[in-house]
Amino acid sequence: MNPADLPIRDIKPLLPIPDISLYLFAALVVVGALVLTAVGIYGWKRWQANRKRDPRLHWLEQLDRIDYDDPKKAAYIMTKYGRLLATEKRQKEIMAQLLPRLERYKYKKEVPPLDEETKRFMHLFIEMTHDAL
């Protein structure tokens, strides 16, 4: 068979296929940039807010919220935050007098209620710390 005798079949042009992948990629990049910007702004503001906060104010809030009905927990909280907050000479003296009084309320299963003199020392220390800050 001679190639010239073969019937000619018509070659049709390629059909256009709609390609929106470029638009999808651009939209994905824009949305990703917006999300990253929003997360960055949120993180920056949160970091700025926490950076300015003085930890001594947080410790003083803990001392203000002491529950005197639970003497064991009150003794532990006062010891922990009192040592951190005692920076001036007078505060250190009061803490030195207060710590031996708090020892009988710690390290035991059953503890007596806080006596009035210990409460007065605790209140005095807290008031002095409020004045210092």
C-alpha positions as CSV (number, residue, x, y, z in Angstrom):
1,M,0.0,0.0,0.0
2,N,1.3,3.3,-1.0
3,P,1.2,6.1,1.5
4,A,-0.3,8.4,-1.0
5,D,-3.3,6.0,-1.2
6,L,-4.1,6.2,2.5
7,P,-7.1,8.3,3.3
8,I,-6.3,11.6,5.0
9,R,-7.9,12.1,8.3
10,D,-8.5,15.6,9.3
11,I,-6.4,16.8,12.3
12,K,-8.5,18.9,14.6
13,P,-7.0,21.6,16.7
14,L,-6.5,21.1,20.4
15,L,-9.4,22.1,22.6
16,P,-8.9,24.9,25.0
17,I,-8.8,23.7,28.6
18,P,-9.6,26.4,31.2
19,D,-6.6,26.8,33.5
20,I,-7.2,28.7,36.7
21,S,-4.3,27.3,38.6
22,L,-2.5,30.6,38.5
23,Y,-5.5,32.4,40.0
24,L,-5.8,29.7,42.7
25,F,-2.1,30.0,43.5
26,A,-2.3,33.8,43.7
27,A,-5.3,33.6,46.0
28,L,-3.6,31.1,48.2
29,V,-0.5,33.4,48.5
30,V,-2.7,36.4,49.4
31,V,-4.7,34.4,52.0
32,G,-1.5,33.0,53.5
33,A,0.0,36.4,53.7
34,L,-3.1,37.8,55.4
35,V,-3.1,34.9,58.0
36,L,0.6,35.3,58.7
37,T,0.2,39.0,59.1
38,A,-2.7,38.6,61.5
39,V,-0.9,36.0,63.6
40,G,2.2,38.2,63.7
41,I,0.2,41.3,64.8
42,Y,-1.6,39.2,67.5
43,G,1.7,37.7,68.8
44,W,3.4,41.1,68.8
45,K,0.6,42.8,70.8
46,R,0.5,39.9,73.3
47,W,4.3,40.0,73.7
48,Q,4.2,43.8,74.2
49,A,1.4,43.5,76.8
50,N,3.2,40.8,78.8
51,R,6.6,42.5,78.5
52,K,5.4,45.6,80.3
53,R,3.8,43.7,83.2
54,D,5.9,43.8,86.3
55,P,6.0,40.4,88.0
56,R,6.0,42.0,91.4
57,L,2.5,43.2,90.7
58,H,1.4,39.6,90.0
59,W,3.1,38.4,93.2
60,L,1.4,41.2,95.2
61,E,-2.0,40.2,93.8
62,Q,-1.3,36.6,95.0
63,L,-0.7,38.0,98.5
64,D,-3.8,40.1,98.4
65,R,-5.9,37.0,97.5
66,I,-4.6,34.9,100.4
67,D,-7.3,32.8,102.0
68,Y,-6.7,33.0,105.8
69,D,-9.1,30.2,106.5
70,D,-6.6,27.8,105.0
71,P,-3.5,28.4,107.2
72,K,-1.3,25.9,105.4
73,K,-1.8,27.3,102.0
74,A,-1.6,30.8,103.3
75,A,1.8,30.1,105.0
76,Y,3.2,28.6,101.8
77,I,2.0,31.5,99.6
78,M,3.2,34.1,102.1
79,T,6.6,32.4,102.3
80,K,7.0,32.1,98.5
81,Y,5.9,35.5,97.4
82,G,7.1,37.3,100.6
83,R,10.7,36.3,99.9
84,L,10.4,37.5,96.4
85,L,8.9,40.8,97.3
86,A,11.1,41.6,100.3
87,T,13.6,44.0,98.8
88,E,13.9,46.8,101.3
89,K,15.5,46.5,104.8
90,R,12.3,46.9,106.8
91,Q,10.5,44.3,104.6
92,K,13.3,41.9,105.1
93,E,13.1,42.4,108.9
94,I,9.4,41.7,108.9
95,M,9.9,38.6,106.8
96,A,12.6,37.4,109.1
97,Q,10.2,37.7,112.0
98,L,7.3,36.2,110.0
99,L,9.0,33.1,108.6
100,P,9.5,31.3,112.0
101,R,5.9,32.0,112.8
102,L,4.8,30.4,109.5
103,E,6.9,27.3,110.1
104,R,4.4,25.7,112.4
105,Y,1.7,25.9,109.7
106,K,3.8,24.1,107.1
107,Y,5.1,20.5,106.7
108,K,2.2,19.0,108.8
109,K,-1.0,17.2,108.0
110,E,-3.1,19.0,110.5
111,V,-2.4,22.7,111.4
112,P,-4.1,25.1,113.8
113,P,-5.8,28.2,112.5
114,L,-3.7,31.3,112.0
115,D,-3.2,33.3,115.2
116,E,-3.9,37.1,115.2
117,E,-0.3,38.1,115.6
118,T,0.8,36.2,112.5
119,K,-2.1,37.7,110.6
120,R,-1.1,41.2,111.7
121,F,2.5,40.6,110.5
122,M,1.2,39.3,107.2
123,H,-1.1,42.3,106.7
124,L,1.7,44.7,107.7
125,F,4.1,43.1,105.1
126,I,1.4,43.3,102.4
127,E,0.6,47.0,103.2
128,M,4.4,47.9,103.2
129,T,4.7,46.2,99.9
130,H,1.8,48.1,98.5
131,D,3.4,51.3,99.6
132,A,6.8,50.3,98.1
133,L,5.3,49.5,94.7
